[in-house]
Amino acid sequence: MMKILVCDHVDTNGLDILISNGFQVDDEAGITREKLVEKIPEYEIVIVRGRTKINAEIVRAARKLKIIGRAGVGLDNIDLKAAKESGIKVLNTPAAPTVSVAELTVGLMLSLLRKISFADREMKQGRWIKNELVGRELQGEKIGIIGLAGRIGSQVARILTVGFEADVWGYDVIRPRGIPGLTYQLAGSLEELLQDSDIVSVHVPYAPQTHHLL
């Protein structure tokens, strides 16, 4: 039976899936670095989120380790070079937060347009300033998405287009192939998108092509 060490909080539903598939799962969420170095030689798989750093020291101590699983997208907390040199696979879950991040993005747009946070703050101070809380509708706004072709950018576009009938267009460093079921316009340049959008939402990873993009 392969042993999995879980170093950060993972929903119990996910842990139950692993257990039901025959893995021994030891939930050590919040484990210290010192304790991790001590315990990791016993395990074939380790699961982390953003808190736990898997550096070269930990990789060297992981004599049985075959897989580092990152419950999330970013891999900046894992020494990829050390893992590769030790023959350890590094896996992540890039699609997992797509809907959550896209919904939060649209929620922030609504909050800004309808002055929700401002109204909440003023009400808590005992002030009802109705005339200052007139906002704008999301429907019909021209929204520029930088990174339209990506998972999150395309999901934001889908919510805005289908749910709010917003006018969505985008710009990508790499020209997108298209989003199934949606039609959209592409800006000829980043400058054009920035000049002609009512709202701009940025959804790109850090890479040489996106360095100092804005």
N, CA and C atoms as a LAMMPS dump frame, in Angstrom:
ITEM: TIMESTEP
0
ITEM: NUMBER OF ATOMS
642
ITEM: BOX BOUNDS ff ff ff
-5.0000000000000000e+02 5.0000000000000000e+02
-5.0000000000000000e+02 5.0000000000000000e+02
-5.0000000000000000e+02 5.0000000000000000e+02
ITEM: ATOMS id mol type element x y z
1 1 1 N 0.845 -1.2 0
2 1 2 C 0 0 0
3 1 3 C 0.878 1.247 0
4 2 1 N 0.638 2.124 -0.977
5 2 2 C 1.415 3.359 -1.055
6 2 3 C 0.939 4.342 0.01
7 3 1 N 1.905 5.052 0.583
8 3 2 C 1.601 5.984 1.664
9 3 3 C 1.668 7.42 1.153
10 4 1 N 0.652 8.196 1.528
11 4 2 C 0.563 9.6 1.127
12 4 3 C 0.63 10.477 2.371
13 5 1 N 1.514 11.457 2.336
14 5 2 C 1.61 12.435 3.411
15 5 3 C 0.973 13.741 2.933
16 6 1 N -0.063 14.182 3.624
17 6 2 C -0.762 15.428 3.285
18 6 3 C -0.264 16.514 4.227
19 7 1 N 0.396 17.53 3.662
20 7 2 C 1.071 18.543 4.482
21 7 3 C 0.231 19.787 4.743
22 8 1 N -0.774 20.025 3.912
23 8 2 C -1.62 21.211 4.049
24 8 3 C -3.08 20.784 3.967
25 9 1 N -3.965 21.694 4.347
26 9 2 C -5.384 21.336 4.387
27 9 3 C -5.904 20.945 3.008
28 10 1 N -6.507 19.779 2.941
29 10 2 C -7.203 19.301 1.749
30 10 3 C -8.58 18.836 2.204
31 11 1 N -9.599 19.173 1.442
32 11 2 C -10.961 18.806 1.818
33 11 3 C -11.076 17.304 2.062
34 12 1 N -11.851 16.94 3.071
35 12 2 C -11.979 15.522 3.431
36 12 3 C -12.547 14.678 2.296
37 13 1 N -13.351 15.287 1.419
38 13 2 C -13.868 14.528 0.271
39 13 3 C -12.727 14.033 -0.611
40 14 1 N -11.722 14.889 -0.799
41 14 2 C -10.565 14.492 -1.588
42 14 3 C -9.768 13.395 -0.917
43 15 1 N -9.586 13.508 0.389
44 15 2 C -8.856 12.474 1.126
45 15 3 C -9.601 11.149 1.088
46 16 1 N -10.927 11.211 1.181
47 16 2 C -11.736 9.982 1.143
48 16 3 C -11.589 9.263 -0.192
49 17 1 N -11.472 10.026 -1.274
50 17 2 C -11.278 9.411 -2.594
51 17 3 C -9.967 8.634 -2.632
52 18 1 N -8.921 9.228 -2.083
53 18 2 C -7.624 8.55 -2.047
54 18 3 C -7.688 7.281 -1.203
55 19 1 N -8.323 7.38 -0.048
56 19 2 C -8.433 6.219 0.848
57 19 3 C -9.233 5.105 0.193
58 20 1 N -10.333 5.471 -0.477
59 20 2 C -11.185 4.463 -1.118
60 20 3 C -10.489 3.781 -2.287
61 21 1 N -9.419 4.407 -2.792
62 21 2 C -8.648 3.805 -3.88
63 21 3 C -7.418 3.054 -3.376
64 22 1 N -7.381 2.798 -2.073
65 22 2 C -6.372 1.905 -1.533
66 22 3 C -5.1 2.546 -1.029
67 23 1 N -5.068 3.871 -0.93
68 23 2 C -3.884 4.541 -0.406
69 23 3 C -3.988 4.705 1.114
70 24 1 N -2.847 4.658 1.775
71 24 2 C -2.797 5.038 3.188
72 24 3 C -2.53 6.535 3.24
73 25 1 N -3.458 7.278 3.801
74 25 2 C -3.362 8.738 3.823
75 25 3 C -3.141 9.212 5.252
76 26 1 N -2.034 9.91 5.463
77 26 2 C -1.744 10.5 6.771
78 26 3 C -1.898 12.018 6.654
79 27 1 N -2.929 12.532 7.291
80 27 2 C -3.232 13.963 7.223
81 27 3 C -2.436 14.694 8.297
82 28 1 N -1.38 15.385 7.864
83 28 2 C -0.511 16.139 8.78
84 28 3 C -0.548 17.623 8.411
85 29 1 N -1.743 18.129 8.12
86 29 2 C -1.88 19.535 7.726
87 29 3 C -1.258 20.446 8.775
88 30 1 N -0.404 21.369 8.313
89 30 2 C 0.274 22.278 9.226
90 30 3 C 1.613 21.764 9.715
91 31 1 N 2.091 20.667 9.171
92 31 2 C 3.353 20.071 9.605
93 31 3 C 4.502 21.073 9.468
94 32 1 N 5.418 21.056 10.425
95 32 2 C 6.571 21.955 10.38
96 32 3 C 7.624 21.402 9.418
97 33 1 N 8.545 22.262 9.001
98 33 2 C 9.601 21.825 8.09
99 33 3 C 10.47 20.751 8.743
100 34 1 N 10.779 20.937 10.015
101 34 2 C 11.625 19.96 10.71
102 34 3 C 10.947 18.596 10.782
103 35 1 N 9.671 18.597 11.09
104 35 2 C 8.924 17.339 11.178
105 35 3 C 8.782 16.696 9.799
106 36 1 N 8.637 17.533 8.765
107 36 2 C 8.515 17.015 7.405
108 36 3 C 9.794 16.3 6.981
109 37 1 N 10.94 16.897 7.268
110 37 2 C 12.217 16.259 6.935
111 37 3 C 12.342 14.913 7.649
112 38 1 N 11.838 14.855 8.869
113 38 2 C 11.907 13.623 9.657
114 38 3 C 10.982 12.536 9.114
115 39 1 N 9.777 12.919 8.669
116 39 2 C 8.764 11.934 8.301
117 39 3 C 8.774 11.54 6.824
118 40 1 N 9.248 12.423 5.947
119 40 2 C 9.064 12.204 4.512
120 40 3 C 9.77 10.96 3.959
121 41 1 N 10.846 10.441 4.586
122 41 2 C 11.453 9.219 4.039
123 41 3 C 10.506 8.019 3.998
124 42 1 N 9.406 8.057 4.745
125 42 2 C 8.484 6.921 4.803
126 42 3 C 7.473 6.91 3.657
127 43 1 N 7.401 7.986 2.862
128 43 2 C 6.265 8.164 1.955
129 43 3 C 6.667 8.134 0.481
130 44 1 N 5.717 7.597 -0.327
131 44 2 C 5.884 7.589 -1.782
132 44 3 C 5.268 8.823 -2.441
133 45 1 N 4.286 9.423 -1.772
134 45 2 C 3.58 10.582 -2.326
135 45 3 C 3.433 11.635 -1.234
136 46 1 N 3.63 12.892 -1.613
137 46 2 C 3.379 13.993 -0.691
138 46 3 C 2.459 14.989 -1.393
139 47 1 N 1.477 15.506 -0.658
140 47 2 C 0.536 16.488 -1.203
141 47 3 C 0.684 17.789 -0.426
142 48 1 N 0.844 18.884 -1.164
143 48 2 C 1.007 20.197 -0.539
144 48 3 C 0.076 21.201 -1.21
145 49 1 N -0.107 22.323 -0.541
146 49 2 C -0.736 23.481 -1.165
147 49 3 C 0.339 24.564 -1.247
148 50 1 N -0.008 25.809 -0.992
149 50 2 C 0.981 26.87 -1.143
150 50 3 C 1.871 27.076 0.066
151 51 1 N 1.449 26.598 1.244
152 51 2 C 2.191 26.873 2.473
153 51 3 C 3.499 26.098 2.552
154 52 1 N 3.434 24.814 2.29
155 52 2 C 4.601 23.947 2.473
156 52 3 C 5.59 24.121 1.328
157 53 1 N 6.847 24.332 1.674
158 53 2 C 7.908 24.479 0.682
159 53 3 C 8.657 23.154 0.551
160 54 1 N 8.669 22.63 -0.652
161 54 2 C 9.436 21.406 -0.915
162 54 3 C 10.742 21.823 -1.582
163 55 1 N 11.77 22.013 -0.749
164 55 2 C 13.056 22.456 -1.277
165 55 3 C 13.995 21.262 -1.478
166 56 1 N 15.218 21.56 -1.888
167 56 2 C 16.175 20.496 -2.201
168 56 3 C 16.48 19.632 -0.979
169 57 1 N 16.527 20.234 0.199
170 57 2 C 16.793 19.473 1.425
171 57 3 C 15.72 18.412 1.65
172 58 1 N 14.472 18.798 1.469
173 58 2 C 13.373 17.855 1.676
174 58 3 C 13.379 16.781 0.595
175 59 1 N 13.672 17.174 -0.643
176 59 2 C 13.736 16.195 -1.734
177 59 3 C 14.823 15.16 -1.452
178 60 1 N 15.975 15.603 -0.969
179 60 2 C 17.067 14.666 -0.664
180 60 3 C 16.676 13.688 0.437
181 61 1 N 15.871 14.157 1.385
182 61 2 C 15.452 13.294 2.496
183 61 3 C 14.378 12.292 2.075
184 62 1 N 13.722 12.56 0.95
185 62 2 C 12.569 11.746 0.519
186 62 3 C 13.047 10.549 -0.294
187 63 1 N 13.555 9.546 0.375
188 63 2 C 14.195 8.426 -0.313
189 63 3 C 13.214 7.587 -1.133
190 64 1 N 11.955 7.503 -0.71
191 64 2 C 10.964 6.685 -1.419
192 64 3 C 10.051 7.505 -2.335
193 65 1 N 10.173 8.809 -2.283
194 65 2 C 9.174 9.675 -2.914
195 65 3 C 9.137 9.498 -4.43
196 66 1 N 7.917 9.334 -4.96
197 66 2 C 7.697 9.194 -6.401
198 66 3 C 6.914 10.367 -6.981
199 67 1 N 6.025 10.961 -6.17
200 67 2 C 5.144 12.021 -6.671
201 67 3 C 5.02 13.134 -5.638
202 68 1 N 5.14 14.379 -6.114
203 68 2 C 4.759 15.554 -5.328
204 68 3 C 3.486 16.097 -5.964
205 69 1 N 2.402 16.098 -5.219
206 69 2 C 1.132 16.599 -5.725
207 69 3 C 0.852 17.98 -5.166
208 70 1 N 0.638 18.936 -6.048
209 70 2 C 0.313 20.309 -5.627
210 70 3 C -1.182 20.517 -5.812
211 71 1 N -1.909 20.641 -4.702
212 71 2 C -3.348 20.898 -4.762
213 71 3 C -3.555 22.374 -5.062
214 72 1 N -3.494 22.71 -6.33
215 72 2 C -3.57 24.094 -6.77
216 72 3 C -2.813 24.255 -8.071
217 73 1 N -2.482 25.494 -8.398
218 73 2 C -1.886 25.781 -9.705
219 73 3 C -0.386 26.033 -9.614
220 74 1 N 0.024 27.019 -8.816
221 74 2 C 1.414 27.458 -8.794
222 74 3 C 2.37 26.406 -8.26
223 75 1 N 3.573 26.382 -8.842
224 75 2 C 4.602 25.422 -8.433
225 75 3 C 5.835 26.121 -7.872
226 76 1 N 5.689 27.404 -7.521
227 76 2 C 6.844 28.165 -7.054
228 76 3 C 7.331 27.724 -5.68
229 77 1 N 6.538 26.932 -4.951
230 77 2 C 6.972 26.443 -3.638
231 77 3 C 7.628 25.067 -3.721
232 78 1 N 7.883 24.601 -4.937
233 78 2 C 8.503 23.288 -5.136
234 78 3 C 9.78 23.463 -5.952
235 79 1 N 10.862 22.854 -5.485
236 79 2 C 12.128 22.896 -6.223
237 79 3 C 12.032 21.886 -7.368
238 80 1 N 11.624 22.373 -8.531
239 80 2 C 11.385 21.487 -9.677
240 80 3 C 12.672 20.838 -10.17
241 81 1 N 13.769 21.573 -10.11
242 81 2 C 15.054 21.033 -10.568
243 81 3 C 15.481 19.856 -9.689
244 82 1 N 15.372 20.027 -8.374
245 82 2 C 15.752 18.953 -7.452
246 82 3 C 14.846 17.739 -7.637
247 83 1 N 13.549 17.99 -7.837
248 83 2 C 12.609 16.883 -8.036
249 83 3 C 12.94 16.115 -9.313
250 84 1 N 13.233 16.832 -10.384
251 84 2 C 13.558 16.179 -11.655
252 84 3 C 14.825 15.349 -11.536
253 85 1 N 15.829 15.901 -10.876
254 85 2 C 17.096 15.18 -10.71
255 85 3 C 16.916 13.902 -9.899
256 86 1 N 15.909 13.885 -9.021
257 86 2 C 15.644 12.705 -8.194
258 86 3 C 14.608 11.776 -8.816
259 87 1 N 14.143 12.107 -10.016
260 87 2 C 13.166 11.262 -10.693
261 87 3 C 11.78 11.319 -10.085
262 88 1 N 11.452 12.431 -9.439
263 88 2 C 10.145 12.593 -8.787
264 88 3 C 9.224 13.386 -9.704
265 89 1 N 8.039 12.858 -9.953
266 89 2 C 7.054 13.57 -10.761
267 89 3 C 6.389 14.661 -9.922
268 90 1 N 6.151 15.801 -10.553
269 90 2 C 5.443 16.9 -9.897
270 90 3 C 4.137 17.132 -10.653
271 91 1 N 3.026 17.011 -9.938
272 91 2 C 1.706 17.168 -10.539
273 91 3 C 0.962 18.312 -9.859
274 92 1 N 0.172 19.043 -10.641
275 92 2 C -0.679 20.076 -10.049
276 92 3 C -2.098 19.94 -10.584
277 93 1 N -2.98 20.837 -10.162
278 93 2 C -4.395 20.759 -10.554
279 93 3 C -4.826 22.101 -11.137
280 94 1 N -4.366 22.42 -12.347
281 94 2 C -4.606 23.761 -12.895
282 94 3 C -6.067 24.11 -13.116
283 95 1 N -6.916 23.108 -13.338
284 95 2 C -8.327 23.413 -13.612
285 95 3 C -9.156 23.589 -12.342
286 96 1 N -8.631 23.141 -11.212
287 96 2 C -9.436 23.108 -9.984
288 96 3 C -10.012 24.461 -9.571
289 97 1 N -9.232 25.562 -9.581
290 97 2 C -9.79 26.83 -9.087
291 97 3 C -10.452 27.683 -10.159
292 98 1 N -10.623 27.158 -11.371
293 98 2 C -11.082 27.985 -12.49
294 98 3 C -12.41 28.666 -12.204
295 99 1 N -13.42 27.895 -11.832
296 99 2 C -14.75 28.465 -11.617
297 99 3 C -14.742 29.422 -10.43
298 100 1 N -14.066 29.037 -9.347
299 100 2 C -14.029 29.893 -8.153
300 100 3 C -13.412 31.252 -8.458
301 101 1 N -12.282 31.242 -9.165
302 101 2 C -11.606 32.508 -9.478
303 101 3 C -12.444 33.341 -10.441
304 102 1 N -13.05 32.688 -11.435
305 102 2 C -13.877 33.42 -12.398
306 102 3 C -15.081 34.059 -11.716
307 103 1 N -15.74 33.316 -10.83
308 103 2 C -16.897 33.871 -10.119
309 103 3 C -16.482 35.029 -9.215
310 104 1 N -15.339 34.893 -8.551
311 104 2 C -14.851 35.979 -7.702
312 104 3 C -14.549 37.22 -8.538
313 105 1 N -13.974 37.017 -9.718
314 105 2 C -13.677 38.137 -10.612
315 105 3 C -14.941 38.908 -10.962
316 106 1 N -15.982 38.185 -11.351
317 106 2 C -17.246 38.841 -11.705
318 106 3 C -17.867 39.492 -10.47
319 107 1 N -17.734 38.839 -9.315
320 107 2 C -18.242 39.424 -8.075
321 107 3 C -17.577 40.751 -7.754
322 108 1 N -16.276 40.843 -7.983
323 108 2 C -15.565 42.1 -7.739
324 108 3 C -16.008 43.187 -8.715
325 109 1 N -16.259 42.788 -9.962
326 109 2 C -16.777 43.764 -10.932
327 109 3 C -18.114 44.332 -10.464
328 110 1 N -19.012 43.439 -10.03
329 110 2 C -20.326 43.88 -9.553
330 110 3 C -20.187 44.782 -8.33
331 111 1 N -19.276 44.41 -7.43
332 111 2 C -19.078 45.202 -6.222
333 111 3 C -18.62 46.618 -6.554
334 112 1 N -17.725 46.735 -7.535
335 112 2 C -17.227 48.056 -7.919
336 112 3 C -18.295 48.867 -8.646
337 113 1 N -18.975 48.23 -9.594
338 113 2 C -19.977 48.956 -10.38
339 113 3 C -21.159 49.404 -9.526
340 114 1 N -21.569 48.552 -8.578
341 114 2 C -22.744 48.867 -7.757
342 114 3 C -22.375 49.443 -6.392
343 115 1 N -21.08 49.683 -6.176
344 115 2 C -20.578 50.321 -4.95
345 115 3 C -21.003 49.555 -3.691
346 116 1 N -20.961 48.238 -3.777
347 116 2 C -21.442 47.399 -2.676
348 116 3 C -20.559 47.547 -1.437
349 117 1 N -19.248 47.475 -1.619
350 117 2 C -18.34 47.594 -0.466
351 117 3 C -18.433 48.977 0.169
352 118 1 N -18.536 50.002 -0.677
353 118 2 C -18.665 51.377 -0.185
354 118 3 C -19.955 51.539 0.621
355 119 1 N -21.062 51.004 0.084
356 119 2 C -22.348 51.095 0.78
357 119 3 C -22.306 50.354 2.112
358 120 1 N -21.687 49.177 2.115
359 120 2 C -21.581 48.394 3.347
360 120 3 C -20.788 49.16 4.409
361 121 1 N -19.682 49.751 3.984
362 121 2 C -18.837 50.502 4.925
363 121 3 C -19.587 51.707 5.502
364 122 1 N -20.307 52.42 4.636
365 122 2 C -21.039 53.6 5.098
366 122 3 C -22.192 53.218 6.028
367 123 1 N -22.894 52.132 5.703
368 123 2 C -24.002 51.689 6.553
369 123 3 C -23.509 51.304 7.946
370 124 1 N -22.341 50.68 8.007
371 124 2 C -21.783 50.301 9.304
372 124 3 C -21.379 51.522 10.125
373 125 1 N -21.188 52.648 9.442
374 125 2 C -20.903 53.91 10.14
375 125 3 C -22.188 54.686 10.444
376 126 1 N -23.337 54.06 10.121
377 126 2 C -24.62 54.691 10.409
378 126 3 C -25.047 55.723 9.388
379 127 1 N -24.466 55.666 8.18
380 127 2 C -24.792 56.655 7.155
381 127 3 C -25.508 55.989 5.977
382 128 1 N -26.68 56.484 5.644
383 128 2 C -27.424 56.011 4.477
384 128 3 C -27.353 57.102 3.409
385 129 1 N -26.431 56.935 2.459
386 129 2 C -26.153 57.976 1.462
387 129 3 C -26.651 57.5 0.098
388 130 1 N -27.945 57.359 0.007
389 130 2 C -28.578 56.762 -1.168
390 130 3 C -28.145 57.42 -2.472
391 131 1 N -28.097 58.734 -2.499
392 131 2 C -27.798 59.439 -3.749
393 131 3 C -26.366 59.22 -4.224
394 132 1 N -25.488 58.808 -3.312
395 132 2 C -24.094 58.559 -3.692
396 132 3 C -23.857 57.105 -4.09
397 133 1 N -24.904 56.291 -4.021
398 133 2 C -24.742 54.86 -4.28
399 133 3 C -25.31 54.428 -5.629
400 134 1 N -25.587 55.401 -6.483
401 134 2 C -26.071 55.054 -7.819
402 134 3 C -24.917 54.43 -8.601
403 135 1 N -25.124 53.209 -9.067
404 135 2 C -24.058 52.507 -9.772
405 135 3 C -24.364 52.326 -11.245
406 136 1 N -23.667 51.388 -11.839
407 136 2 C -23.839 51.071 -13.254
408 136 3 C -24.13 49.59 -13.393
409 137 1 N -24.826 49.241 -14.472
410 137 2 C -25.125 47.841 -14.738
411 137 3 C -23.963 47.187 -15.476
412 138 1 N -23.767 45.913 -15.188
413 138 2 C -22.74 45.153 -15.895
414 138 3 C -23.179 44.857 -17.328
415 139 1 N -24.469 44.686 -17.512
416 139 2 C -25 44.434 -18.848
417 139 3 C -24.653 45.596 -19.78
418 140 1 N -24.069 45.258 -20.916
419 140 2 C -23.738 46.275 -21.899
420 140 3 C -22.375 46.91 -21.728
421 141 1 N -21.71 46.679 -20.592
422 141 2 C -20.363 47.223 -20.414
423 141 3 C -19.389 46.519 -21.367
424 142 1 N -18.408 47.251 -21.837
425 142 2 C -17.384 46.652 -22.693
426 142 3 C -16.23 46.204 -21.809
427 143 1 N -16.036 44.896 -21.746
428 143 2 C -15.068 44.321 -20.814
429 143 3 C -13.934 43.67 -21.596
430 144 1 N -12.735 44.15 -21.357
431 144 2 C -11.555 43.591 -22.002
432 144 3 C -10.886 42.574 -21.104
433 145 1 N -10.672 41.385 -21.633
434 145 2 C -10.026 40.319 -20.867
435 145 3 C -8.653 40.044 -21.464
436 146 1 N -7.633 40.322 -20.684
437 146 2 C -6.265 39.992 -21.093
438 146 3 C -5.994 38.567 -20.621
439 147 1 N -5.785 37.675 -21.568
440 147 2 C -5.673 36.254 -21.248
441 147 3 C -6.975 35.531 -21.524
442 148 1 N -7.671 35.951 -22.556
443 148 2 C -8.983 35.391 -22.88
444 148 3 C -8.919 33.91 -23.215
445 149 1 N -7.798 33.458 -23.755
446 149 2 C -7.703 32.067 -24.203
447 149 3 C -7.47 31.084 -23.067
448 150 1 N -7.091 31.584 -21.89
449 150 2 C -6.789 30.687 -20.782
450 150 3 C -8.032 30.142 -20.107
451 151 1 N -7.826 29.212 -19.178
452 151 2 C -8.951 28.588 -18.479
453 151 3 C -9.809 29.627 -17.753
454 152 1 N -9.155 30.472 -16.965
455 152 2 C -9.91 31.432 -16.162
456 152 3 C -10.474 32.547 -17.038
457 153 1 N -9.666 33.07 -17.942
458 153 2 C -10.142 34.131 -18.818
459 153 3 C -11.355 33.713 -19.627
460 154 1 N -11.331 32.494 -20.157
461 154 2 C -12.459 32.025 -20.961
462 154 3 C -13.697 31.78 -20.098
463 155 1 N -13.495 31.353 -18.836
464 155 2 C -14.643 31.151 -17.945
465 155 3 C -15.259 32.49 -17.544
466 156 1 N -14.427 33.492 -17.304
467 156 2 C -14.938 34.841 -17.027
468 156 3 C -15.75 35.337 -18.22
469 157 1 N -15.222 35.129 -19.425
470 157 2 C -15.933 35.552 -20.634
471 157 3 C -17.282 34.857 -20.75
472 158 1 N -17.319 33.571 -20.428
473 158 2 C -18.57 32.815 -20.524
474 158 3 C -19.621 33.366 -19.547
475 159 1 N -19.216 33.608 -18.3
476 159 2 C -20.157 34.135 -17.303
477 159 3 C -20.681 35.504 -17.723
478 160 1 N -19.784 36.365 -18.182
479 160 2 C -20.173 37.725 -18.546
480 160 3 C -21.059 37.757 -19.786
481 161 1 N -20.738 36.912 -20.751
482 161 2 C -21.476 36.925 -22.011
483 161 3 C -22.839 36.265 -21.872
484 162 1 N -22.856 35.077 -21.287
485 162 2 C -24.102 34.321 -21.169
486 162 3 C -24.967 34.857 -20.033
487 163 1 N -24.349 35.154 -18.904
488 163 2 C -25.124 35.538 -17.728
489 163 3 C -25.512 37 -17.664
490 164 1 N -24.668 37.881 -18.223
491 164 2 C -24.9 39.318 -18.052
492 164 3 C -25.055 40.077 -19.369
493 165 1 N -24.896 39.387 -20.482
494 165 2 C -25.001 40.019 -21.801
495 165 3 C -24.045 41.202 -21.922
496 166 1 N -22.872 41.039 -21.348
497 166 2 C -21.845 42.073 -21.459
498 166 3 C -21.152 41.956 -22.817
499 167 1 N -20.525 43.031 -23.222
500 167 2 C -19.782 43.072 -24.483
501 167 3 C -18.327 42.723 -24.165
502 168 1 N -17.954 41.483 -24.432
503 168 2 C -16.632 40.984 -24.047
504 168 3 C -15.719 40.91 -25.264
505 169 1 N -14.507 41.397 -25.09
506 169 2 C -13.483 41.181 -26.099
507 169 3 C -12.176 40.908 -25.381
508 170 1 N -11.128 40.577 -26.125
509 170 2 C -9.922 40.167 -25.426
510 170 3 C -8.644 40.427 -26.177
511 171 1 N -7.57 40.176 -25.459
512 171 2 C -6.227 40.257 -26.042
513 171 3 C -5.398 39.131 -25.445
514 172 1 N -4.632 38.462 -26.288
515 172 2 C -3.747 37.399 -25.83
516 172 3 C -2.394 37.526 -26.497
517 173 1 N -1.367 37.199 -25.741
518 173 2 C -0.032 37.118 -26.328
519 173 3 C -0.022 36.021 -27.39
520 174 1 N -0.672 34.89 -27.055
521 174 2 C -0.869 33.801 -28.012
522 174 3 C -2.296 33.897 -28.517
523 175 1 N -2.488 33.937 -29.816
524 175 2 C -3.828 34.098 -30.367
525 175 3 C -4.7 32.91 -29.986
526 176 1 N -5.86 33.143 -29.395
527 176 2 C -6.713 32.038 -28.952
528 176 3 C -7.394 31.325 -30.111
529 177 1 N -7.706 30.046 -29.872
530 177 2 C -8.402 29.245 -30.88
531 177 3 C -9.902 29.499 -30.858
532 178 1 N -10.404 30.032 -29.766
533 178 2 C -11.837 30.28 -29.664
534 178 3 C -12.432 29.574 -28.467
535 179 1 N -13.545 30.089 -28.002
536 179 2 C -14.244 29.512 -26.86
537 179 3 C -15.53 28.884 -27.374
538 180 1 N -15.707 27.576 -27.227
539 180 2 C -16.9 26.917 -27.766
540 180 3 C -18.185 27.566 -27.265
541 181 1 N -19.09 27.859 -28.199
542 181 2 C -20.389 28.41 -27.834
543 181 3 C -20.411 29.911 -27.653
544 182 1 N -19.26 30.573 -27.788
545 182 2 C -19.208 32.017 -27.598
546 182 3 C -18.594 32.688 -28.819
547 183 1 N -19.065 33.873 -29.102
548 183 2 C -18.424 34.697 -30.12
549 183 3 C -17.853 35.921 -29.427
550 184 1 N -16.705 36.351 -29.842
551 184 2 C -16.075 37.497 -29.211
552 184 3 C -15.119 38.143 -30.193
553 185 1 N -14.77 39.36 -29.897
554 185 2 C -13.872 40.142 -30.731
555 185 3 C -12.496 40.17 -30.079
556 186 1 N -11.461 40.183 -30.896
557 186 2 C -10.106 40.311 -30.379
558 186 3 C -9.569 41.697 -30.706
559 187 1 N -8.958 42.32 -29.722
560 187 2 C -8.329 43.618 -29.951
561 187 3 C -7.093 43.438 -30.821
562 188 1 N -6.823 44.427 -31.643
563 188 2 C -5.641 44.351 -32.489
564 188 3 C -4.352 44.518 -31.718
565 189 1 N -4.439 45.157 -30.557
566 189 2 C -3.258 45.372 -29.725
567 189 3 C -3.703 45.547 -28.279
568 190 1 N -2.758 45.42 -27.378
569 190 2 C -3.05 45.64 -25.963
570 190 3 C -3.474 47.086 -25.728
571 191 1 N -2.821 48.008 -26.412
572 191 2 C -3.151 49.427 -26.252
573 191 3 C -4.594 49.707 -26.662
574 192 1 N -5.045 49.077 -27.751
575 192 2 C -6.423 49.268 -28.203
576 192 3 C -7.41 48.772 -27.153
577 193 1 N -7.129 47.6 -26.573
578 193 2 C -8.025 47.05 -25.557
579 193 3 C -8.091 47.958 -24.336
580 194 1 N -6.942 48.463 -23.889
581 194 2 C -6.914 49.315 -22.702
582 194 3 C -7.652 50.632 -22.943
583 195 1 N -7.551 51.168 -24.14
584 195 2 C -8.184 52.456 -24.441
585 195 3 C -9.699 52.346 -24.569
586 196 1 N -10.19 51.219 -25.096
587 196 2 C -11.602 51.128 -25.472
588 196 3 C -12.439 50.247 -24.55
589 197 1 N -11.908 49.81 -23.419
590 197 2 C -12.665 48.967 -22.492
591 197 3 C -13.16 49.786 -21.307
592 198 1 N -14.371 49.47 -20.843
593 198 2 C -14.871 50.068 -19.605
594 198 3 C -14.23 49.404 -18.391
595 199 1 N -14.005 48.105 -18.499
596 199 2 C -13.396 47.311 -17.423
597 199 3 C -12.339 46.421 -18.064
598 200 1 N -11.198 46.26 -17.396
599 200 2 C -10.153 45.355 -17.872
600 200 3 C -9.874 44.325 -16.785
601 201 1 N -9.862 43.06 -17.171
602 201 2 C -9.585 41.971 -16.236
603 201 3 C -8.392 41.181 -16.767
604 202 1 N -7.405 40.947 -15.907
605 202 2 C -6.144 40.334 -16.335
606 202 3 C -6.054 38.912 -15.793
607 203 1 N -5.835 37.955 -16.692
608 203 2 C -5.756 36.541 -16.298
609 203 3 C -4.634 35.861 -17.075
610 204 1 N -3.4 36.172 -16.701
611 204 2 C -2.252 35.572 -17.381
612 204 3 C -1.256 35.072 -16.342
613 205 1 N -0.55 33.99 -16.637
614 205 2 C 0.513 33.54 -15.739
615 205 3 C 1.766 34.366 -15.968
616 206 1 N 2.664 34.305 -15.002
617 206 2 C 3.945 34.985 -15.217
618 206 3 C 4.812 34.127 -16.128
619 207 1 N 5.293 34.736 -17.194
620 207 2 C 6.15 34.057 -18.165
621 207 3 C 6.963 35.134 -18.878
622 208 1 N 8.001 34.743 -19.616
623 208 2 C 8.771 35.759 -20.348
624 208 3 C 7.899 36.626 -21.254
625 209 1 N 6.845 36.009 -21.858
626 209 2 C 5.982 36.771 -22.769
627 209 3 C 5.106 37.783 -22.038
628 210 1 N 4.868 37.555 -20.732
629 210 2 C 3.985 38.452 -19.98
630 210 3 C 4.747 39.356 -19.011
631 211 1 N 6.065 39.258 -19.001
632 211 2 C 6.877 40.098 -18.114
633 211 3 C 6.674 41.569 -18.483
634 212 1 N 6.298 42.387 -17.496
635 212 2 C 6.029 43.814 -17.711
636 212 3 C 4.971 44.027 -18.797
637 213 1 N 3.976 43.154 -18.831
638 213 2 C 2.906 43.274 -19.826
639 213 3 C 2.146 44.579 -19.657
640 214 1 N 1.943 44.98 -18.407
641 214 2 C 1.256 46.244 -18.125
642 214 3 C 2.208 47.198 -17.413
